[in-house]
Amino acid sequence: MQKTKQKAVAYGHDGIRQQGISKVEEVMSVKRKQNKITVRLKKQRAMSKSPLYYKYDIQKYDLHPNYYFTEVEDLIPHGVPEYIDEGQHYVERIVRALYYFKQCALIGPSGTGKTHIVYLVAELTGLPVWEVNCGLQTSSYDLIGRFVGLGKENWIDGQVTQWLRHGGILYLDEANMMKQDVATRLNPVLDTRGHLVLTEKDNEIVPRHQYAYCIISMNPFSAEFSGTKKLNAAFRRRMSVWINFDYQSVGDKISPREAELIMKRTQLDEETAYKILRVGAEMRRQYKAGDLPYGPSVGDLIHWGVLIKDGINPKMAAEETIVALTSDNAEVQDDVRRIIESVFV
């Protein structure tokens, strides 16, 4: 019989890390032959295949030990870019919250990367994502499920029910736009009961999967965000951890790490990248003050930079990106143009 040559594991923890193994779990067998002892070890793989896995200090928070989501593996994100912060350790805090409490809330203005970081956390932890945009038109039937067909004989699970059955991360985006009846249906799912009663389907009880986690995100409740309202108190209490997000660069505060990211993603020179970021920082300041309807994310600024790198004049490139993105209102667009002209003289 031909023997397969196995690659030796380097000594110590570094060798285990190189093969994506988080720890040695137990000794499987021991053989003694000619005064030599051969030990075969059972190795536990890391919970993630992401190349960024060891960039964050999350290895001790295994969210699905020895469990693999084979049926919904295609819902596990791949290739999500790194999240840049200024020492807030958002990734570690979110993973820690899920590990101890199974759910958490992210709050902050649009463009601060809340959705981005949810998908990054999902990839880093090897969890599928079930995303729900909680608009005013989203009904409990959309989330829970319904009968379909002429005779209504076929039941189709909604996003929440599928999440309960298969596990992973339920991501409720814009949670403070959720209708009251939807929030009420989720209350027993997110507390110690941990189940959903399908009153629409002969009162079937669907227990919460042991590795089912929930993250909600929202903009701050204010008149600026049409459709937002104060989160239901009962629903709010079910979120054990609240994490506030803000822009890295606002007004005169410019983040070198955000500038580096723009340079990396656009291949622009340092001077142009900082000019783009200065425009974005001022727009964010005015947005937070209520003078503009939107503050650009770093992704929005990168899109602008990509067109500049392609040879388009910065002001013309802005017309196709952040000027049109901010508003359809001509007066608001003129305000954005004045900010751009003050930087790109």
C-alpha positions as CSV (number, residue, x, y, z in Angstrom):
1,M,0.0,0.0,0.0
2,Q,1.4,3.4,-1.0
3,K,1.9,5.7,2.0
4,T,0.8,9.3,1.8
5,K,3.5,11.7,3.0
6,Q,2.0,14.1,5.5
7,K,3.3,17.6,6.1
8,A,4.9,17.9,9.5
9,V,3.4,20.3,11.9
10,A,5.8,23.0,13.1
11,Y,6.6,23.0,16.8
12,G,4.5,25.1,19.1
13,H,1.4,27.2,18.5
14,D,2.8,29.0,15.4
15,G,2.8,25.7,13.5
16,I,-0.7,24.9,14.5
17,R,-1.8,28.4,13.4
18,Q,-0.2,27.9,10.0
19,Q,-2.5,25.0,9.3
20,G,-5.6,26.8,10.5
21,I,-5.9,24.6,13.6
22,S,-7.0,26.5,16.7
23,K,-6.1,23.9,19.3
24,V,-5.3,20.2,19.9
25,E,-8.4,18.7,21.5
26,E,-7.4,15.2,22.5
27,V,-5.1,12.2,22.0
28,M,-6.6,9.7,19.6
29,S,-4.1,6.9,19.8
30,V,-0.6,5.9,21.0
31,K,1.7,3.4,19.3
32,R,4.9,1.9,20.7
33,K,7.4,0.3,18.3
34,Q,11.1,-0.2,18.6
35,N,11.4,2.1,21.6
36,K,9.6,4.9,19.7
37,I,6.2,6.3,20.6
38,T,3.9,7.7,17.9
39,V,1.0,9.9,19.1
40,R,-1.9,10.7,16.8
41,L,-3.8,13.8,17.8
42,K,-7.3,14.9,17.1
43,K,-7.0,18.5,15.8
44,Q,-9.8,21.1,15.9
45,R,-9.9,23.5,13.0
46,A,-10.2,27.2,13.4
47,M,-13.8,28.4,13.1
48,S,-13.0,30.5,10.0
49,K,-11.1,30.2,6.7
50,S,-10.7,33.9,6.4
51,P,-7.1,35.2,5.7
52,L,-7.9,38.0,8.3
53,Y,-8.8,35.5,11.0
54,Y,-5.6,36.0,13.1
55,K,-5.6,39.8,12.5
56,Y,-8.2,40.1,15.2
57,D,-8.1,38.8,18.8
58,I,-11.1,36.5,18.5
59,Q,-9.7,33.0,18.6
60,K,-11.0,32.2,22.1
61,Y,-14.5,33.0,21.1
62,D,-15.4,30.0,19.0
63,L,-19.1,30.5,18.0
64,H,-19.7,27.0,16.6
65,P,-17.2,24.5,18.1
66,N,-16.9,21.4,15.9
67,Y,-20.0,22.4,14.0
68,Y,-20.2,23.2,10.2
69,F,-23.0,24.9,8.4
70,T,-22.9,22.5,5.4
71,E,-26.6,23.0,4.4
72,V,-26.2,26.8,4.2
73,E,-22.5,27.2,3.5
74,D,-23.2,29.4,0.5
75,L,-24.5,32.1,2.9
76,I,-21.2,32.5,4.7
77,P,-19.5,35.6,3.3
78,H,-16.1,35.5,1.5
79,G,-13.6,38.1,0.6
80,V,-15.0,40.9,2.9
81,P,-12.4,43.7,3.1
82,E,-10.7,44.6,6.4
83,Y,-12.5,47.1,8.6
84,I,-10.4,50.1,9.6
85,D,-10.9,51.6,13.0
86,E,-8.9,53.8,15.4
87,G,-8.5,51.4,18.2
88,Q,-12.2,50.8,19.0
89,H,-11.8,47.1,18.4
90,Y,-15.3,46.8,17.0
91,V,-14.8,43.3,15.6
92,E,-13.6,41.9,18.9
93,R,-16.4,43.6,20.8
94,I,-19.1,42.2,18.5
95,V,-17.7,38.7,18.6
96,R,-17.4,38.8,22.3
97,A,-21.0,40.0,22.7
98,L,-22.3,37.2,20.5
99,Y,-20.2,34.6,22.4
100,Y,-21.6,35.6,25.8
101,F,-25.1,37.0,25.0
102,K,-25.9,35.8,21.5
103,Q,-27.1,39.2,20.3
104,C,-26.0,42.8,20.2
105,A,-26.9,46.2,18.7
106,L,-24.9,48.5,16.5
107,I,-25.9,52.2,16.4
108,G,-24.5,55.0,14.3
109,P,-25.1,57.2,11.2
110,S,-25.2,55.9,7.7
111,G,-21.8,55.3,6.1
112,T,-20.0,54.2,9.3
113,G,-19.6,50.6,8.2
114,K,-22.2,48.8,10.3
115,T,-23.3,46.4,7.6
116,H,-19.7,46.0,6.4
117,I,-18.5,44.9,9.8
118,V,-21.4,42.4,10.2
119,Y,-20.4,40.6,7.1
120,L,-16.7,40.7,8.1
121,V,-17.6,39.2,11.5
122,A,-19.7,36.5,9.7
123,E,-16.7,35.6,7.5
124,L,-14.2,35.7,10.4
125,T,-16.4,33.4,12.5
126,G,-17.6,31.2,9.7
127,L,-21.3,32.0,10.2
128,P,-24.0,32.3,7.5
129,V,-25.9,35.6,7.3
130,W,-29.7,36.0,7.1
131,E,-30.2,39.7,6.3
132,V,-33.5,41.5,6.8
133,N,-34.0,45.1,5.8
134,C,-36.6,46.3,8.3
135,G,-38.5,48.7,6.1
136,L,-42.0,50.0,6.7
137,Q,-43.3,47.6,4.2
138,T,-41.7,44.5,5.8
139,S,-44.4,42.4,7.4
140,S,-44.2,39.5,9.8
141,Y,-45.3,37.2,6.9
142,D,-42.2,38.2,5.0
143,L,-40.0,37.2,8.0
144,I,-41.9,34.3,9.5
145,G,-43.3,32.6,6.4
146,R,-46.5,31.9,4.6
147,F,-48.5,29.3,2.6
148,V,-48.3,29.6,-1.1
149,G,-50.1,28.0,-4.1
150,L,-53.7,28.0,-5.2
151,G,-54.8,25.8,-2.4
152,K,-52.2,27.3,0.0
153,E,-50.9,23.8,0.7
154,N,-47.2,24.7,0.5
155,W,-45.5,26.4,3.4
156,I,-42.4,28.6,2.7
157,D,-40.2,29.6,5.7
158,G,-39.3,33.3,6.0
159,Q,-35.8,34.5,6.8
160,V,-36.3,34.4,10.6
161,T,-37.7,30.9,10.5
162,Q,-34.9,29.6,8.3
163,W,-32.4,31.3,10.7
164,L,-33.9,29.5,13.6
165,R,-33.7,26.2,11.9
166,H,-30.2,26.5,10.4
167,G,-28.3,28.9,12.7
168,G,-25.9,31.7,11.8
169,I,-26.4,35.5,12.1
170,L,-29.7,37.1,11.8
171,Y,-28.9,40.7,10.7
172,L,-31.8,43.1,11.2
173,D,-30.8,46.3,9.4
174,E,-32.6,49.6,10.2
175,A,-34.2,47.9,13.2
176,N,-35.8,51.1,14.4
177,M,-37.9,51.2,11.2
178,M,-39.4,47.8,12.2
179,K,-43.2,47.6,12.5
180,Q,-44.6,46.8,16.0
181,D,-46.1,43.5,15.0
182,V,-42.8,42.3,13.7
183,A,-40.9,43.2,16.8
184,T,-43.5,41.5,19.0
185,R,-43.1,38.2,17.1
186,L,-39.3,38.4,17.7
187,N,-39.5,38.9,21.4
188,P,-39.8,35.2,22.5
189,V,-37.1,34.3,20.0
190,L,-34.6,36.7,21.6
191,D,-35.3,36.0,25.3
192,T,-34.8,32.9,27.4
193,R,-37.7,31.1,25.7
194,G,-35.7,30.9,22.5
195,H,-38.4,29.7,20.2
196,L,-41.0,30.9,17.7
197,V,-44.6,29.7,17.6
198,L,-45.9,29.5,14.0
199,T,-49.5,30.5,14.6
200,E,-49.9,30.5,10.8
201,K,-48.9,26.8,10.6
202,D,-50.8,24.8,13.2
203,N,-48.8,26.4,16.1
204,E,-45.6,24.6,15.2
205,I,-42.9,25.5,17.7
206,V,-39.5,26.2,16.1
207,P,-36.7,26.2,18.7
208,R,-33.7,28.6,18.2
209,H,-30.7,26.8,16.8
210,Q,-27.9,26.5,19.4
211,Y,-25.6,28.6,17.1
212,A,-28.1,31.2,16.1
213,Y,-27.0,34.8,16.8
214,C,-28.7,38.1,16.2
215,I,-27.2,41.6,15.3
216,I,-29.4,44.6,14.9
217,S,-28.2,47.9,13.4
218,M,-29.9,51.3,13.3
219,N,-29.4,55.0,12.7
220,P,-29.9,57.3,15.7
221,F,-33.6,58.1,16.2
222,S,-34.1,61.6,14.8
223,A,-36.1,63.6,12.3
224,E,-33.2,63.3,9.8
225,F,-33.9,59.6,9.2
226,S,-37.4,59.3,7.7
227,G,-39.3,56.4,9.1
228,T,-37.2,55.8,12.2
229,K,-38.9,55.7,15.6
230,K,-37.9,54.8,19.1
231,L,-37.2,51.1,19.5
232,N,-39.8,49.2,21.4
233,A,-38.7,49.0,25.0
234,A,-39.3,45.2,25.3
235,F,-37.3,44.6,22.2
236,R,-34.6,47.0,23.2
237,R,-34.0,45.1,26.5
238,R,-33.2,42.0,24.6
239,M,-30.1,43.5,23.2
240,S,-27.4,42.9,25.9
241,V,-24.6,45.0,24.3
242,W,-24.9,48.3,22.5
243,I,-21.9,49.5,20.3
244,N,-21.8,53.0,19.0
245,F,-20.2,53.7,15.6
246,D,-19.0,57.0,14.2
247,Y,-17.0,58.3,11.3
248,Q,-13.2,58.0,11.5
249,S,-12.7,61.5,10.0
250,V,-15.1,64.4,10.8
251,G,-14.4,68.1,10.3
252,D,-10.8,68.9,11.2
253,K,-10.2,65.4,12.5
254,I,-8.5,63.4,9.7
255,S,-7.7,59.7,10.2
256,P,-4.4,58.6,8.7
257,R,-5.6,55.0,8.5
258,E,-8.6,56.1,6.5
259,A,-6.4,58.0,4.2
260,E,-4.1,55.0,3.8
261,L,-7.1,52.9,2.9
262,I,-8.2,55.3,0.2
263,M,-4.7,55.3,-1.2
264,K,-4.5,51.5,-1.1
265,R,-7.9,51.0,-2.8
266,T,-7.5,53.7,-5.5
267,Q,-3.7,53.8,-6.0
268,L,-3.9,57.6,-5.8
269,D,-1.0,59.7,-4.5
270,E,-1.1,60.8,-0.8
271,E,-2.0,64.5,-1.5
272,T,-5.0,63.6,-3.6
273,A,-6.2,61.0,-1.1
274,Y,-6.0,63.5,1.7
275,K,-7.9,66.1,-0.3
276,I,-10.7,63.5,-0.9
277,L,-10.8,62.7,2.7
278,R,-10.9,66.4,3.8
279,V,-14.0,66.9,1.6
280,G,-15.6,63.8,3.1
281,A,-14.8,64.9,6.6
282,E,-16.4,68.3,6.1
283,M,-19.4,66.7,4.5
284,R,-19.8,64.4,7.5
285,R,-19.5,67.4,9.9
286,Q,-22.3,69.2,8.1
287,Y,-24.3,66.0,7.9
288,K,-24.0,65.5,11.7
289,A,-25.0,69.2,12.2
290,G,-28.1,68.7,10.1
291,D,-26.9,70.8,7.1
292,L,-26.5,68.0,4.7
293,P,-28.8,64.9,4.2
294,Y,-25.9,62.4,3.9
295,G,-22.4,61.9,5.1
296,P,-20.2,59.9,2.7
297,S,-18.8,56.5,3.7
298,V,-15.2,55.6,3.0
299,G,-16.5,53.4,0.2
300,D,-18.2,56.5,-1.4
301,L,-14.9,58.4,-1.2
302,I,-13.1,55.4,-2.8
303,H,-15.5,55.4,-5.7
304,W,-14.7,59.1,-6.3
305,G,-11.0,58.3,-6.1
306,V,-11.3,55.5,-8.6
307,L,-12.6,57.8,-11.2
308,I,-9.9,60.4,-10.4
309,K,-7.3,57.7,-10.9
310,D,-8.8,56.9,-14.3
311,G,-7.9,60.4,-15.4
312,I,-11.1,62.3,-14.8
313,N,-10.9,65.8,-13.3
314,P,-11.6,65.6,-9.5
315,K,-14.6,68.0,-9.8
316,M,-16.1,66.1,-12.7
317,A,-15.5,62.8,-11.0
318,A,-17.3,64.2,-7.9
319,E,-20.4,65.1,-10.0
320,E,-20.8,61.4,-10.9
321,T,-20.2,60.2,-7.3
322,I,-20.6,62.2,-4.1
323,V,-22.5,65.2,-5.5
324,A,-25.3,63.1,-7.1
325,L,-25.2,60.7,-4.2
326,T,-25.8,63.3,-1.5
327,S,-29.1,64.6,-2.8
328,D,-31.3,65.3,-5.9
329,N,-31.9,68.8,-4.5
330,A,-30.0,71.4,-6.6
331,E,-29.3,73.7,-3.6
332,V,-27.8,70.8,-1.6
333,Q,-25.7,69.8,-4.6
334,D,-24.4,73.3,-4.8
335,D,-23.4,73.1,-1.1
336,V,-21.4,70.0,-1.8
337,R,-19.8,71.6,-4.8
338,R,-18.6,74.5,-2.6
339,I,-17.0,72.1,-0.2
340,I,-15.2,70.4,-3.1
341,E,-14.0,73.7,-4.6
342,S,-12.7,74.9,-1.2
343,V,-10.3,71.8,-1.2
344,F,-9.6,71.2,-4.9
345,V,-8.8,74.8,-5.7
